[in-house]
Amino acid sequence: MSPTTPARLWVVRHAQPVVAAGTCYGALDVPAETPATHAAAQRLAQALPNRVTASHSSLQRCELLALYTQALRPDLIINPDDRLREMDFGIWEGRAWDNIGQSAIDAWTADFALHRPGGGNNLAELLARVAAALNDARQQVRGGTDVVWFTHAGVARCVAWLLAHGEARMPRADEWPLAAPAWGEWVLHDLG
């Protein structure tokens, strides 16, 4: 990486999980599909620059992709970071979204940042965790090294929100970014 090339944050979403479609699985520790994880790791290992530091959510669907990538790139040192875990949806975990009930989902969207869906985390807590990790990533990239996170869609959305709006303002449901990397894919953010 040349001195004029800004260092970046690679937000990598875990490979496709082994879970029924339509299931709420934030903090639920579900595995990832092995063939999809191998393919994602190969794509990522080829795309990463030489100088990177990496962290992964401690949930196995992220850890598996991180370990497969590390097997292809033994130069990578990857550490677990619980700040990169997905939001905990409490008693909603493992339930079909269709069975949670519209009134429960409406209560969450009415107080999007502070409501605790299923009695788990609220979005404000997730944003605070991700903001702390993002501040650390900014320190790491100052050395000209890219940072890679093996994480979740919710964390990717938090990064997008924080980079666009900062920590001062909490989002409403209608403002929340819906875009996130596909399973095993990534998005790059300039942190220089």
Accessible surface in RSA format (square Angstrom, percent):
REM  Atomic radii and reference values for relative SASA: ProtOr
REM  Chains: A
REM  Algorithm: Lee & Richards
REM  Probe-radius: 1.40
REM  Slices: 20
REM RES _ NUM      All-atoms   Total-Side   Main-Chain    Non-polar    All polar
REM                ABS   REL    ABS   REL    ABS   REL    ABS   REL    ABS   REL
RES MET A   1    90.25  46.7   8.80   5.8  81.45 193.9  22.21  18.9  68.04  90.1
RES SER A   2    55.52  46.9  42.79  57.1  12.73  29.3  43.62  92.9  11.90  16.7
RES PRO A   3   144.45 105.3 102.57  93.5  41.88 152.2 116.08  95.8  28.37 176.3
RES THR A   4   126.45  89.9  97.36  98.7  29.10  69.3  84.74 113.8  41.71  63.1
RES THR A   5    60.04  42.7  49.80  50.5  10.24  24.4  33.46  44.9  26.57  40.2
RES PRO A   6    59.84  43.6  50.27  45.8   9.57  34.8  59.84  49.4   0.00   0.0
RES ALA A   7     5.65   5.2   1.85   2.9   3.79   8.6   1.85   2.6   3.79  10.1
RES ARG A   8    63.51  26.7  63.51  32.4   0.00   0.0  18.16  24.8  45.35  27.5
RES LEU A   9     0.00   0.0   0.00   0.0   0.00   0.0   0.00   0.0   0.00   0.0
RES TRP A  10     7.52   3.0   7.52   3.6   0.00   0.0   7.52   4.0   0.00   0.0
RES VAL A  11     0.30   0.2   0.30   0.3   0.00   0.0   0.30   0.3   0.00   0.0
RES VAL A  12     0.28   0.2   0.28   0.3   0.00   0.0   0.28   0.2   0.00   0.0
RES ARG A  13    41.34  17.4  41.00  20.9   0.33   0.8   0.67   0.9  40.66  24.6
RES HIS A  14     3.48   1.9   3.48   2.4   0.00   0.0   0.00   0.0   3.48   4.1
RES ALA A  15     0.99   0.9   0.99   1.5   0.00   0.0   0.99   1.4   0.00   0.0
RES GLN A  16    67.27  37.6  66.74  48.8   0.53   1.3   2.19   4.7  65.08  49.4
RES PRO A  17     5.02   3.7   1.25   1.1   3.77  13.7   1.25   1.0   3.77  23.4
RES VAL A  18    81.81  53.8  70.28  63.6  11.53  27.8  72.49  63.0   9.32  25.3
RES VAL A  19    45.22  29.8  15.23  13.8  30.00  72.3  25.09  21.8  20.13  54.6
RES ALA A  20    74.08  68.1  55.15  85.1  18.94  43.1  66.88  94.2   7.20  19.1
RES ALA A  21   108.60  99.9  69.86 107.8  38.73  88.1  81.19 114.3  27.41  72.6
RES GLY A  22    48.80  60.2   0.00   N/A  48.80  60.2  35.15  96.4  13.65  30.6
RES THR A  23    17.63  12.5  13.39  13.6   4.25  10.1   5.11   6.9  12.52  18.9
RES CYS A  24     0.37   0.3   0.04   0.0   0.33   0.8   0.33   0.8   0.04   0.0
RES TYR A  25    40.88  19.1  35.62  20.3   5.27  13.7  30.91  23.2   9.97  12.3
RES GLY A  26     3.06   3.8   0.00   N/A   3.06   3.8   2.23   6.1   0.83   1.9
RES ALA A  27    21.25  19.5  12.63  19.5   8.62  19.6  13.09  18.4   8.16  21.6
RES LEU A  28    66.72  37.2  63.04  45.1   3.68   9.2  66.46  46.7   0.25   0.7
RES ASP A  29    72.06  50.5  54.59  54.3  17.46  41.3  23.52  55.4  48.54  48.4
RES VAL A  30    13.55   8.9  12.94  11.7   0.61   1.5  13.55  11.8   0.00   0.0
RES PRO A  31    57.40  41.8  56.80  51.8   0.59   2.2  57.40  47.4   0.00   0.0
RES ALA A  32     5.31   4.9   0.00   0.0   5.31  12.1   0.00   0.0   5.31  14.1
RES GLU A  33    68.27  39.2  65.11  49.3   3.16   7.5  15.73  30.4  52.54  42.9
RES THR A  34    65.32  46.5  62.15  63.0   3.17   7.6  35.09  47.1  30.23  45.7
RES PRO A  35   105.76  77.1  94.19  85.9  11.57  42.1 100.63  83.1   5.12  31.8
RES ALA A  36    35.64  32.8  24.12  37.2  11.52  26.2  32.08  45.2   3.56   9.4
RES THR A  37     0.00   0.0   0.00   0.0   0.00   0.0   0.00   0.0   0.00   0.0
RES HIS A  38    86.55  47.3  86.15  59.9   0.40   1.0  55.53  57.2  31.01  36.1
RES ALA A  39    41.79  38.4  38.45  59.3   3.34   7.6  40.49  57.0   1.30   3.4
RES ALA A  40     1.22   1.1   0.99   1.5   0.23   0.5   0.99   1.4   0.23   0.6
RES ALA A  41     0.34   0.3   0.34   0.5   0.00   0.0   0.34   0.5   0.00   0.0
RES GLN A  42    94.31  52.7  93.08  68.0   1.24   2.9  17.20  36.6  77.11  58.5
RES ARG A  43    98.36  41.3  93.07  47.4   5.29  12.6  63.14  86.3  35.22  21.3
RES LEU A  44     0.57   0.3   0.57   0.4   0.00   0.0   0.57   0.4   0.00   0.0
RES ALA A  45    10.61   9.8   5.43   8.4   5.18  11.8   5.72   8.1   4.88  12.9
RES GLN A  46   157.67  88.2 122.95  89.9  34.72  82.7  48.12 102.4 109.55  83.1
RES ALA A  47    47.12  43.3  19.17  29.6  27.95  63.6  29.56  41.6  17.56  46.5
RES LEU A  48    10.85   6.0   0.00   0.0  10.85  27.3   0.00   0.0  10.85  29.2
RES PRO A  49    31.00  22.6  19.17  17.5  11.83  43.0  31.00  25.6   0.00   0.0
RES ASN A  50   132.88  91.6 116.54 112.6  16.35  39.4  26.50  63.8 106.38 102.8
RES ARG A  51   128.97  54.1 122.68  62.5   6.29  15.0  53.73  73.4  75.24  45.6
RES VAL A  52    19.04  12.5   0.72   0.7  18.32  44.2   0.72   0.6  18.32  49.7
RES THR A  53    54.22  38.6  52.41  53.1   1.80   4.3  53.63  72.0   0.59   0.9
RES ALA A  54     4.54   4.2   0.18   0.3   4.36   9.9   0.65   0.9   3.89  10.3
RES SER A  55    21.46  18.1  21.46  28.6   0.00   0.0   0.19   0.4  21.27  29.8
RES HIS A  56     8.84   4.8   8.84   6.1   0.00   0.0   2.26   2.3   6.58   7.7
RES SER A  57     0.00   0.0   0.00   0.0   0.00   0.0   0.00   0.0   0.00   0.0
RES SER A  58    39.98  33.8  23.96  32.0  16.02  36.9  23.15  49.3  16.83  23.6
RES LEU A  59     3.09   1.7   3.09   2.2   0.00   0.0   3.09   2.2   0.00   0.0
RES GLN A  60    70.34  39.3  69.52  50.8   0.82   2.0  20.26  43.1  50.08  38.0
RES ARG A  61     1.43   0.6   1.43   0.7   0.00   0.0   0.00   0.0   1.43   0.9
RES CYS A  62     0.00   0.0   0.00   0.0   0.00   0.0   0.00   0.0   0.00   0.0
RES GLU A  63    64.50  37.0  64.50  48.8   0.00   0.0   3.33   6.4  61.17  49.9
RES LEU A  64    44.98  25.0  43.34  31.0   1.64   4.1  44.54  31.3   0.44   1.2
RES LEU A  65     0.42   0.2   0.42   0.3   0.00   0.0   0.42   0.3   0.00   0.0
RES ALA A  66     0.01   0.0   0.01   0.0   0.00   0.0   0.01   0.0   0.00   0.0
RES LEU A  67    86.84  48.4  81.86  58.6   4.98  12.5  81.92  57.5   4.92  13.2
RES TYR A  68    47.06  22.0  44.86  25.5   2.20   5.7  30.50  22.9  16.56  20.4
RES THR A  69     0.00   0.0   0.00   0.0   0.00   0.0   0.00   0.0   0.00   0.0
RES GLN A  70    51.09  28.6  49.78  36.4   1.31   3.1  11.73  25.0  39.36  29.9
RES ALA A  71    78.16  71.9  45.84  70.7  32.32  73.5  57.57  81.1  20.59  54.5
RES LEU A  72    86.57  48.2  61.70  44.1  24.87  62.5  64.65  45.4  21.92  59.0
RES ARG A  73    32.61  13.7  32.24  16.4   0.37   0.9  23.14  31.6   9.47   5.7
RES PRO A  74   112.86  82.3  87.70  79.9  25.15  91.4  91.00  75.1  21.86 135.9
RES ASP A  75    86.47  60.6  53.57  53.3  32.90  77.8  52.59 123.8  33.88  33.8
RES LEU A  76     2.10   1.2   0.66   0.5   1.43   3.6   0.85   0.6   1.25   3.4
RES ILE A  77   128.02  72.8 123.40  91.9   4.61  11.1 123.66  89.0   4.36  11.8
RES ILE A  78    21.11  12.0   1.43   1.1  19.68  47.4   1.43   1.0  19.68  53.4
RES ASN A  79    83.76  57.8  83.76  80.9   0.00   0.0  18.91  45.5  64.85  62.7
RES PRO A  80    89.88  65.5  70.70  64.4  19.18  69.7  71.25  58.8  18.63 115.8
RES ASP A  81    24.69  17.3  19.23  19.1   5.46  12.9  11.99  28.2  12.70  12.7
RES ASP A  82    89.10  62.4  81.33  80.9   7.77  18.4  29.96  70.5  59.14  59.0
RES ARG A  83    68.23  28.6  68.06  34.7   0.16   0.4  34.00  46.5  34.22  20.7
RES LEU A  84     0.00   0.0   0.00   0.0   0.00   0.0   0.00   0.0   0.00   0.0
RES ARG A  85    68.09  28.6  68.09  34.7   0.00   0.0  11.68  16.0  56.42  34.2
RES GLU A  86    23.48  13.5  21.19  16.0   2.29   5.4   5.84  11.3  17.64  14.4
RES MET A  87     7.53   3.9   7.53   5.0   0.00   0.0   1.34   1.1   6.20   8.2
RES ASP A  88    51.00  35.7  51.00  50.8   0.00   0.0   6.52  15.3  44.48  44.4
RES PHE A  89    20.76  10.4  20.76  12.9   0.00   0.0  20.76  12.6   0.00   0.0
RES GLY A  90    25.67  31.7   0.00   N/A  25.67  31.7  17.68  48.5   7.99  17.9
RES ILE A  91   132.19  75.2 117.85  87.8  14.34  34.6 126.04  90.8   6.14  16.7
RES TRP A  92    10.82   4.3  10.82   5.2   0.00   0.0   2.04   1.1   8.79  14.3
RES GLU A  93    34.55  19.8  17.55  13.3  17.00  40.5  17.55  33.9  17.00  13.9
RES GLY A  94    40.50  49.9   0.00   N/A  40.50  49.9  13.39  36.7  27.12  60.7
RES ARG A  95    89.63  37.6  84.86  43.3   4.76  11.3  40.62  55.5  49.00  29.7
RES ALA A  96    37.53  34.5  31.91  49.2   5.62  12.8  32.05  45.1   5.48  14.5
RES TRP A  97    81.64  32.8  78.62  38.1   3.02   7.1  64.66  34.5  16.98  27.5
RES ASP A  98   139.85  98.0 108.34 107.8  31.51  74.5  33.30  78.4 106.55 106.3
RES ASN A  99   106.11  73.2  86.53  83.6  19.59  47.2  22.34  53.8  83.77  81.0
RES ILE A 100    14.27   8.1   0.00   0.0  14.27  34.4   0.00   0.0  14.27  38.7
RES GLY A 101    30.75  37.9   0.00   N/A  30.75  37.9  30.11  82.6   0.65   1.4
RES GLN A 102   120.18  67.2 109.36  79.9  10.82  25.8  56.31 119.9  63.86  48.4
RES SER A 103    92.84  78.5  79.54 106.2  13.30  30.6  51.79 110.3  41.05  57.5
RES ALA A 104    31.92  29.4  23.97  37.0   7.96  18.1  31.92  45.0   0.00   0.0
RES ILE A 105    38.78  22.1  38.78  28.9   0.00   0.0  38.78  27.9   0.00   0.0
RES ASP A 106    70.10  49.1  67.40  67.1   2.70   6.4  25.69  60.5  44.41  44.3
RES ALA A 107    45.46  41.8  32.94  50.8  12.52  28.5  41.61  58.6   3.85  10.2
RES TRP A 108    31.60  12.7  31.60  15.3   0.00   0.0  31.60  16.8   0.00   0.0
RES THR A 109    58.28  41.5  47.58  48.2  10.70  25.5  34.45  46.3  23.83  36.0
RES ALA A 110    91.77  84.4  46.92  72.4  44.85 102.0  59.34  83.6  32.44  85.9
RES ASP A 111    69.93  49.0  66.36  66.0   3.57   8.4  24.36  57.3  45.56  45.4
RES PHE A 112    21.16  10.6  16.62  10.3   4.55  11.8  16.62  10.1   4.55  13.0
RES ALA A 113     8.07   7.4   6.36   9.8   1.70   3.9   6.36   9.0   1.70   4.5
RES LEU A 114   106.25  59.2  95.33  68.2  10.92  27.5  95.33  66.9  10.92  29.4
RES HIS A 115    56.43  30.8  51.87  36.1   4.56  11.7  33.02  34.0  23.42  27.2
RES ARG A 116   106.55  44.7  98.46  50.2   8.09  19.3  38.00  51.9  68.55  41.5
RES PRO A 117     0.00   0.0   0.00   0.0   0.00   0.0   0.00   0.0   0.00   0.0
RES GLY A 118    13.45  16.6   0.00   N/A  13.45  16.6   5.92  16.2   7.53  16.9
RES GLY A 119    62.16  76.7   0.00   N/A  62.16  76.7  30.21  82.9  31.95  71.6
RES GLY A 120    11.51  14.2   0.00   N/A  11.51  14.2   9.20  25.3   2.30   5.2
RES ASN A 121    40.57  28.0  40.51  39.1   0.05   0.1   0.32   0.8  40.24  38.9
RES ASN A 122    11.26   7.8  11.26  10.9   0.00   0.0   0.00   0.0  11.26  10.9
RES LEU A 123     5.78   3.2   5.78   4.1   0.00   0.0   5.78   4.1   0.00   0.0
RES ALA A 124    22.28  20.5  18.06  27.9   4.22   9.6  18.40  25.9   3.87  10.3
RES GLU A 125    63.15  36.3  57.42  43.4   5.72  13.6  37.92  73.3  25.23  20.6
RES LEU A 126     2.52   1.4   2.51   1.8   0.01   0.0   2.51   1.8   0.01   0.0
RES LEU A 127     2.88   1.6   2.47   1.8   0.41   1.0   2.76   1.9   0.11   0.3
RES ALA A 128    62.39  57.4  50.15  77.4  12.24  27.8  56.15  79.1   6.24  16.5
RES ARG A 129    59.09  24.8  54.50  27.8   4.58  10.9  46.49  63.5  12.59   7.6
RES VAL A 130     0.00   0.0   0.00   0.0   0.00   0.0   0.00   0.0   0.00   0.0
RES ALA A 131     4.22   3.9   3.22   5.0   1.00   2.3   4.02   5.7   0.20   0.5
RES ALA A 132    43.76  40.2  36.51  56.3   7.25  16.5  41.76  58.8   2.00   5.3
RES ALA A 133     2.56   2.4   0.91   1.4   1.65   3.8   0.91   1.3   1.65   4.4
RES LEU A 134     2.88   1.6   2.88   2.1   0.00   0.0   2.88   2.0   0.00   0.0
RES ASN A 135    66.71  46.0  64.78  62.6   1.93   4.6  24.22  58.3  42.49  41.1
RES ASP A 136    64.23  45.0  62.81  62.5   1.43   3.4  14.64  34.5  49.59  49.5
RES ALA A 137     1.41   1.3   0.47   0.7   0.94   2.1   0.98   1.4   0.43   1.1
RES ARG A 138    80.59  33.8  79.74  40.6   0.85   2.0  27.82  38.0  52.78  32.0
RES GLN A 139   108.77  60.8  95.98  70.1  12.79  30.4  41.10  87.5  67.67  51.3
RES GLN A 140    82.12  45.9  68.07  49.7  14.05  33.5  29.08  61.9  53.03  40.2
RES VAL A 141     7.27   4.8   2.05   1.9   5.22  12.6   2.05   1.8   5.22  14.1
RES ARG A 142   176.69  74.2 138.16  70.4  38.52  91.7  64.18  87.7 112.51  68.2
RES GLY A 143    49.92  61.6   0.00   N/A  49.92  61.6  37.63 103.3  12.29  27.5
RES GLY A 144    24.08  29.7   0.00   N/A  24.08  29.7  23.31  64.0   0.77   1.7
RES THR A 145    17.87  12.7  17.87  18.1   0.00   0.0   7.33   9.8  10.54  15.9
RES ASP A 146     0.00   0.0   0.00   0.0   0.00   0.0   0.00   0.0   0.00   0.0
RES VAL A 147     1.76   1.2   1.76   1.6   0.00   0.0   1.76   1.5   0.00   0.0
RES VAL A 148     0.20   0.1   0.20   0.2   0.00   0.0   0.20   0.2   0.00   0.0
RES TRP A 149     6.62   2.7   6.62   3.2   0.00   0.0   0.00   0.0   6.62  10.7
RES PHE A 150     0.07   0.0   0.07   0.0   0.00   0.0   0.07   0.0   0.00   0.0
RES THR A 151     0.00   0.0   0.00   0.0   0.00   0.0   0.00   0.0   0.00   0.0
RES HIS A 152     0.83   0.5   0.60   0.4   0.24   0.6   0.47   0.5   0.36   0.4
RES ALA A 153     7.31   6.7   6.71  10.4   0.60   1.4   6.71   9.5   0.60   1.6
RES GLY A 154     9.77  12.0   0.00   N/A   9.77  12.0   9.57  26.3   0.20   0.5
RES VAL A 155     0.00   0.0   0.00   0.0   0.00   0.0   0.00   0.0   0.00   0.0
RES ALA A 156     4.63   4.3   1.83   2.8   2.80   6.4   2.07   2.9   2.57   6.8
RES ARG A 157    61.04  25.6  60.75  31.0   0.29   0.7   3.30   4.5  57.74  35.0
RES CYS A 158     0.00   0.0   0.00   0.0   0.00   0.0   0.00   0.0   0.00   0.0
RES VAL A 159     0.00   0.0   0.00   0.0   0.00   0.0   0.00   0.0   0.00   0.0
RES ALA A 160    34.54  31.8  28.08  43.3   6.46  14.7  30.84  43.4   3.70   9.8
RES TRP A 161     2.88   1.2   1.74   0.8   1.14   2.7   2.68   1.4   0.19   0.3
RES LEU A 162    10.97   6.1   5.17   3.7   5.80  14.6   5.17   3.6   5.80  15.6
RES LEU A 163    62.26  34.7  30.14  21.6  32.12  80.7  31.43  22.1  30.83  83.0
RES ALA A 164    76.12  70.0  36.06  55.6  40.06  91.1  46.41  65.4  29.71  78.7
RES HIS A 165    80.75  44.1  54.89  38.2  25.87  66.2  39.35  40.6  41.40  48.2
RES GLY A 166    30.17  37.2   0.00   N/A  30.17  37.2  27.39  75.2   2.78   6.2
RES GLU A 167   100.38  57.6  84.10  63.6  16.28  38.8  31.93  61.8  68.45  55.9
RES ALA A 168   108.14  99.4  64.70  99.8  43.44  98.8  75.84 106.8  32.30  85.6
RES ARG A 169   103.72  43.5 100.40  51.2   3.32   7.9  65.70  89.8  38.02  23.0
RES MET A 170    72.71  37.7  58.73  38.9  13.98  33.3  58.66  49.9  14.05  18.6
RES PRO A 171     4.68   3.4   0.00   0.0   4.68  17.0   0.05   0.0   4.62  28.7
RES ARG A 172   140.18  58.9 137.06  69.9   3.12   7.4  70.40  96.2  69.78  42.3
RES ALA A 173    33.37  30.7  17.86  27.6  15.51  35.3  18.19  25.6  15.18  40.2
RES ASP A 174   116.92  81.9  72.90  72.6  44.02 104.1  51.29 120.7  65.63  65.5
RES GLU A 175    50.65  29.1  27.39  20.7  23.27  55.4  23.75  45.9  26.90  22.0
RES TRP A 176    30.81  12.4  21.81  10.6   9.01  21.1  11.53   6.1  19.28  31.3
RES PRO A 177    32.31  23.5  21.49  19.6  10.81  39.3  32.31  26.7   0.00   0.0
RES LEU A 178   145.39  81.0 132.42  94.7  12.97  32.6 132.65  93.2  12.74  34.3
RES ALA A 179    87.02  80.0  67.11 103.6  19.91  45.3  78.10 110.0   8.92  23.6
RES ALA A 180    33.96  31.2   1.52   2.3  32.45  73.8   7.68  10.8  26.28  69.6
RES PRO A 181    14.07  10.3   2.13   1.9  11.93  43.4  13.15  10.9   0.92   5.7
RES ALA A 182    61.88  56.9  50.95  78.6  10.93  24.9  57.58  81.1   4.30  11.4
RES TRP A 183   100.76  40.4  85.91  41.6  14.85  34.9  86.05  45.9  14.71  23.9
RES GLY A 184     1.16   1.4   0.00   N/A   1.16   1.4   0.80   2.2   0.37   0.8
RES GLU A 185    61.20  35.1  61.20  46.3   0.00   0.0  23.80  46.0  37.40  30.5
RES TRP A 186    62.52  25.1  39.91  19.3  22.61  53.1  25.31  13.5  37.21  60.4
RES VAL A 187    57.12  37.6  52.95  47.9   4.17  10.1  57.12  49.6   0.00   0.0
RES LEU A 188    71.43  39.8  48.42  34.6  23.01  57.8  48.49  34.1  22.93  61.7
RES HIS A 189    31.22  17.1  27.21  18.9   4.01  10.2  18.99  19.6  12.22  14.2
RES ASP A 190    91.51  64.1  64.37  64.1  27.15  64.2  31.47  74.1  60.04  59.9
RES LEU A 191    16.06   8.9   1.16   0.8  14.90  37.5   4.79   3.4  11.27  30.3
RES GLY A 192    86.25 106.4   0.00   N/A  86.25 106.4  49.71 136.4  36.54  81.8
END  Absolute sums over single chains surface
CHAIN  1 A     8986.4       6968.8       2017.6       5151.8       3834.5
END  Absolute sums over all chains
TOTAL          8986.4       6968.8       2017.6       5151.8       3834.5
